[in-house]
Amino acid sequence: MSRLEIDQERCTGHGRCYSLAPSLFDSDEFGHAVLVPTHEINETDAWTAVQNCPEGAISFEP
């Protein structure tokens, strides 16, 4: 089972993840990333978010 996580302590709200992968990420009221509940993780979108997070706050295990 795939696992996608956000380290909320590292996230500063640049918004790249929810801009690049809106099916997986959204923002909270402060602009920090939150996961969108889903049963199926698009691996391409997950890796795009991991690679584009300036804080390295996103991790993905396929």
N, C-alpha and C positions, 0 to 999 in steps of 0.2 A: 504494500500500500504506500502510495506517495505521501510525502509530508512536506508542507510548505509552512514556514514560520516567519514571523516578524519579531525582531528584538526591539520592543517598545522603548527601551532605555537608550538605544542607539539612534532610533528614527528621529529626524529633526523636521520632517515634513516637506522635503523637496518636491514630492509628488510625481516623481518619474515613474514609479511603479503603477500608480493608478492611471497615469496618462498613457503608459505603454501597454498595460494589461488590465483594462477595466473589468474584464470578466472575473479576475481574481482578487483585485484590490479596490478599496474605496477609501475615503478619508473620514476622519472623525471631525468633531466640531473645532478642533485645533489645527486641522490640516495634516495630522499624522496618519500614516497608513493603517488600515485595518483589513483583515481578510474578508472576502465575500464568501458566505457559506455556499459550498458547492460539493457535489459528490465526485466530480471529475475534474482533475487538474490538467489544463493544457500545458504540457511540458515545455513547449517552445515559449509560451508567454511567461512561464515561471522562470526559465533560464534568462530570458530578456530582462525581467525585473531584477534578478540576482546580479546580473552583469552591469546594470545601470544604476544601482543604488550607491550613491556616493559615500554613505556611511557603512556599507556592508551589513545592513540591518536585516537583510532577507536571506534565508537559507532554504534550500530545496534538496530533498532526498527522493529521487524517483523510485 
